[in-house]
Amino acid sequence: MRQMMEEVVSPIYERMDKMQEELSSVKEEVASVKALATKTQLTIENDISPKIKLLFEGQMSLQNRFAQLDEMERILREVMF
């Protein structure tokens, strides 16, 4: 009877051991992904976002300059004609 129980339980323990190994592997991968996500977030916050802000400010400056040039052109056309 005991041997029969061991024959039934032994494969269950083996599967549980394999599952534990796989779970450990998954935990390591999740930790790696978390570290990469943190690094990516820091890069976005400290490097990319400020550059995008500068680009936007430059674009706004250009738009303002074009508006001024359009106004100057309008005034010159009025004066010339």
Backbone as JSON, one array per atom type, in Angstrom:
{
  "sequence": "MRQMMEEVVSPIYERMDKMQEELSSVKEEVASVKALATKTQLTIENDISPKIKLLFEGQMSLQNRFAQLDEMERILREVMF",
  "N": [[0.82, -1.2, 0.0], [1.89, 1.24, 0.85], [3.94, 1.55, -0.99], [2.47, 1.81, -3.3], [1.21, 4.25, -2.83], [3.46, 5.9, -2.84], [4.18, 5.64, -5.5], [2.14, 7.02, -6.71], [2.33, 9.55, -5.55], [4.96, 10.38, -5.99], [5.38, 11.17, -8.81], [3.85, 13.47, -8.71], [5.27, 15.12, -6.94], [7.58, 15.42, -8.48], [6.6, 16.86, -10.66], [5.82, 19.13, -9.3], [8.32, 20.07, -8.45], [9.45, 20.73, -10.95], [7.69, 22.72, -11.71], [8.26, 24.59, -9.75], [10.89, 25.27, -10.44], [10.41, 26.43, -12.94], [8.82, 28.56, -12.13], [10.66, 30.01, -10.64], [12.35, 30.78, -12.69], [10.63, 32.4, -14.16], [10.18, 34.42, -12.29], [12.73, 35.58, -12.21], [12.88, 36.58, -14.82], [10.8, 38.44, -14.74], [11.8, 40.23, -12.87], [13.96, 41.18, -14.33], [12.61, 42.45, -16.44], [11.27, 44.42, -15.01], [13.45, 45.95, -14.12], [14.43, 46.87, -16.57], [12.2, 48.34, -17.42], [12.17, 50.35, -15.49], [14.6, 51.6, -16.06], [14.04, 52.49, -18.65], [11.92, 54.25, -18.12], [13.25, 56.2, -16.59], [15.03, 57.17, -18.51], [13.25, 58.28, -20.34], [12.07, 60.28, -18.75], [14.31, 61.86, -17.97], [15.84, 62.39, -20.23], [14.55, 62.21, -22.82], [12.01, 63.54, -22.57], [12.73, 66.26, -21.78], [14.04, 67.02, -24.14], [12.01, 66.85, -26.03], [10.38, 68.86, -25.05], [12.02, 71.1, -25.49], [12.12, 71.02, -28.27], [9.41, 71.52, -28.87], [9.19, 74.11, -27.8], [10.94, 75.44, -29.51], [9.57, 75.1, -31.91], [7.27, 76.59, -31.38], [8.44, 79.09, -31.18], [9.31, 79.45, -33.8], [6.83, 79.48, -35.11], [5.77, 81.84, -34.05], [7.6, 83.64, -35.09], [7.11, 83.34, -37.85], [4.51, 84.33, -37.92], [5.01, 86.99, -37.3], [6.53, 87.68, -39.56], [4.61, 87.34, -41.55], [2.87, 89.4, -40.84], [4.56, 91.58, -41.22], [4.94, 91.38, -43.99], [2.35, 91.89, -44.86], [2.08, 94.55, -44.04], [4.1, 95.77, -45.57], [3.12, 95.3, -48.15], [0.85, 96.91, -48.06], [2.02, 99.44, -47.83], [3.5, 99.57, -50.16], [1.62, 99.53, -52.19]],
  "CA": [[0.0, 0.0, 0.0], [2.76, 2.4, 0.93], [4.64, 1.66, -2.27], [1.48, 2.3, -4.25], [1.05, 5.68, -2.53], [4.67, 6.56, -3.31], [4.11, 5.66, -6.96], [1.18, 8.05, -7.07], [2.78, 10.84, -5.05], [6.27, 10.7, -6.54], [5.27, 12.02, -10.01], [3.29, 14.78, -8.33], [6.4, 15.89, -6.42], [8.46, 15.75, -9.6], [5.97, 17.95, -11.4], [5.89, 20.33, -8.46], [9.69, 20.56, -8.53], [9.61, 21.37, -12.26], [6.92, 23.96, -11.67], [9.01, 25.53, -8.91], [12.01, 25.74, -11.25], [9.86, 27.34, -13.94], [8.39, 29.75, -11.42], [11.87, 30.77, -10.32], [12.8, 31.37, -13.95], [9.69, 33.48, -14.48], [10.45, 35.51, -11.35], [13.96, 36.25, -12.67], [12.54, 37.34, -16.01], [9.98, 39.59, -14.32], [12.73, 41.18, -12.25], [14.71, 41.78, -15.43], [11.7, 43.35, -17.15], [11.05, 45.57, -14.12], [14.66, 46.78, -14.16], [14.45, 47.52, -17.87], [11.13, 49.33, -17.42], [12.64, 51.47, -14.67], [15.64, 52.29, -16.84], [13.35, 53.17, -19.74], [11.18, 55.37, -17.55], [14.22, 57.24, -16.23], [15.53, 57.75, -19.76], [12.19, 59.14, -20.88], [11.9, 61.45, -17.88], [15.49, 62.7, -17.84], [16.51, 62.67, -21.49], [13.66, 62.4, -23.96], [11.0, 64.57, -22.29], [13.28, 67.62, -21.91], [14.34, 67.31, -25.55], [10.73, 67.11, -26.7], [9.94, 70.18, -24.6], [12.81, 72.08, -26.23], [11.64, 70.99, -29.66], [8.12, 72.2, -28.89], [9.43, 75.53, -27.6], [11.52, 75.93, -30.76], [8.49, 75.14, -32.9], [6.43, 77.74, -31.04], [9.21, 80.28, -31.53], [9.24, 79.56, -35.27], [5.47, 79.9, -35.47], [5.66, 83.26, -33.71], [8.41, 84.39, -36.06], [6.37, 83.33, -39.11], [3.38, 85.25, -37.77], [5.58, 88.34, -37.42], [6.89, 87.89, -40.96], [3.36, 87.52, -42.3], [2.39, 90.75, -40.54], [5.46, 92.51, -41.91], [4.63, 91.3, -45.41], [1.08, 92.58, -45.05], [2.34, 95.98, -43.91], [4.88, 96.19, -46.74], [2.22, 95.33, -49.31], [-0.01, 98.09, -47.92], [2.83, 100.61, -48.05], [3.95, 99.59, -51.54], [0.51, 99.66, -53.14]],
  "C": [[0.87, 1.27, 0.0], [3.49, 2.62, -0.39], [3.7, 2.22, -3.34], [1.25, 3.8, -4.07], [2.25, 6.46, -3.05], [4.68, 6.66, -4.83], [3.16, 6.75, -7.45], [1.73, 9.43, -6.72], [4.1, 11.28, -5.7], [6.19, 11.54, -7.83], [4.71, 13.41, -9.71], [4.41, 15.67, -7.79], [7.35, 16.3, -7.52], [7.89, 16.91, -10.41], [6.01, 19.25, -10.61], [7.29, 20.93, -8.47], [9.94, 21.29, -9.84], [8.87, 22.7, -12.29], [7.64, 25.01, -10.84], [10.19, 26.11, -9.67], [11.52, 26.76, -12.29], [9.41, 28.65, -13.3], [9.58, 30.63, -11.05], [12.39, 31.48, -11.57], [11.91, 32.56, -14.33], [9.94, 34.67, -13.56], [11.7, 36.28, -11.77], [13.67, 37.11, -13.9], [11.72, 38.58, -15.67], [10.87, 40.65, -13.68], [13.54, 41.91, -13.32], [13.86, 42.79, -16.19], [11.44, 44.6, -16.3], [12.25, 46.51, -14.16], [14.74, 47.54, -15.48], [13.38, 48.6, -17.95], [11.53, 50.57, -16.62], [13.68, 52.29, -15.42], [15.01, 53.08, -17.98], [12.61, 54.4, -19.24], [12.12, 56.52, -17.19], [14.77, 57.93, -17.47], [14.5, 58.69, -20.35], [12.08, 60.42, -20.07], [13.09, 62.4, -17.95], [16.13, 63.1, -19.17], [15.52, 63.05, -22.59], [12.66, 63.53, -23.72], [11.56, 65.99, -22.38], [13.58, 67.99, -23.37], [13.07, 67.59, -26.33], [10.21, 68.49, -26.31], [10.7, 71.28, -25.34], [12.38, 72.16, -27.69], [10.33, 71.75, -29.79], [8.31, 73.71, -28.74], [10.03, 76.16, -28.85], [10.47, 76.05, -31.84], [7.58, 76.34, -32.64], [7.13, 79.04, -31.42], [9.17, 80.52, -33.04], [7.86, 80.02, -35.72], [5.26, 81.38, -35.18], [6.42, 84.12, -34.72], [7.7, 84.46, -37.42], [5.17, 84.28, -39.05], [3.86, 86.68, -37.89], [5.94, 88.65, -38.87], [5.66, 88.1, -41.83], [2.82, 88.93, -42.08], [3.25, 91.79, -41.23], [5.18, 92.53, -43.41], [3.34, 92.06, -45.71], [1.29, 94.09, -45.01], [3.1, 96.5, -45.12], [4.0, 96.26, -47.99], [1.3, 96.56, -49.26], [0.76, 99.36, -48.27], [3.21, 100.72, -49.53], [2.81, 99.84, -52.52], [-0.41, 100.72, -52.72]]
}
